[in-house]
């Protein structure tokens, strides 16, 4: 979450990308960790917004749908 906040503060995609890496690893260890999945969706959506990347928005949507299903 801190990396995502740093991305917001510095407006640099590297922080969002690092946040995505860390949260993806956490979900490999515990796929049912809803808080991590929600924050991963946020990081993808912030990255998508910053870089105008539709693939990142799509990934965010997938993670948010999983969170909503739980």
C-alpha positions as CSV (number, residue, x, y, z in Angstrom):
1,X,0.0,0.0,0.0
2,X,2.9,2.3,0.8
3,X,4.3,1.9,-2.7
4,X,0.9,2.8,-4.2
5,X,0.8,5.9,-2.0
6,X,4.3,6.8,-3.2
7,X,3.1,6.4,-6.8
8,X,0.3,8.9,-6.1
9,X,2.7,11.3,-4.4
10,X,5.5,11.2,-7.0
11,X,3.3,10.4,-10.0
12,X,5.9,7.8,-11.1
13,X,4.8,4.4,-12.6
14,X,7.8,2.6,-11.0
15,X,6.1,2.7,-7.5
16,X,2.8,1.2,-8.9
17,X,4.8,-1.5,-10.7
18,X,6.7,-2.4,-7.6
19,X,3.4,-2.5,-5.6
20,X,2.0,-4.8,-8.2
21,X,5.0,-7.1,-7.9
22,X,4.8,-7.3,-4.1
23,X,1.1,-7.8,-3.9
24,X,1.2,-10.4,-6.7
25,X,3.7,-12.3,-4.6
26,X,1.5,-12.0,-1.5
27,X,-1.4,-13.5,-3.5
28,X,0.8,-16.4,-4.6
29,X,1.3,-17.2,-1.0
30,X,-2.3,-16.6,0.0
31,X,-4.8,-16.4,-2.9
32,X,-7.7,-15.6,-0.6
33,X,-6.2,-12.5,1.0
34,X,-8.9,-10.1,-0.1
35,X,-7.2,-7.0,1.2
36,X,-4.1,-7.7,-0.9
37,X,-6.2,-8.4,-3.9
38,X,-8.2,-5.2,-3.5
39,X,-5.0,-3.2,-3.2
40,X,-3.5,-5.0,-6.2
41,X,-6.6,-3.9,-8.2
42,X,-6.0,-0.3,-7.0
43,X,-2.4,-0.4,-8.0
44,X,-3.3,-1.7,-11.5
45,X,-6.0,1.0,-11.9
46,X,-3.6,3.7,-10.8
47,X,-1.0,2.5,-13.2
48,X,-3.6,2.3,-16.0
49,X,-4.7,5.8,-15.3
50,X,-1.1,7.2,-15.3
51,X,0.0,5.3,-18.4
52,X,-3.4,5.2,-20.2
53,X,-2.9,1.4,-20.3
54,X,-6.0,-0.6,-21.1
55,X,-4.3,-3.9,-20.1
56,X,-3.7,-2.5,-16.6
57,X,-7.4,-1.4,-16.3
58,X,-8.5,-4.9,-17.4
59,X,-6.3,-6.5,-14.8
60,X,-7.7,-4.1,-12.2
61,X,-11.2,-5.0,-13.2
62,X,-10.5,-8.8,-12.9
63,X,-9.2,-8.3,-9.4
64,X,-12.1,-6.1,-8.3
65,X,-14.5,-8.7,-9.6
66,X,-12.8,-11.4,-7.5
67,X,-13.0,-9.2,-4.5
68,X,-16.7,-8.6,-5.1
69,X,-17.4,-12.3,-5.5
70,X,-16.1,-12.9,-2.0
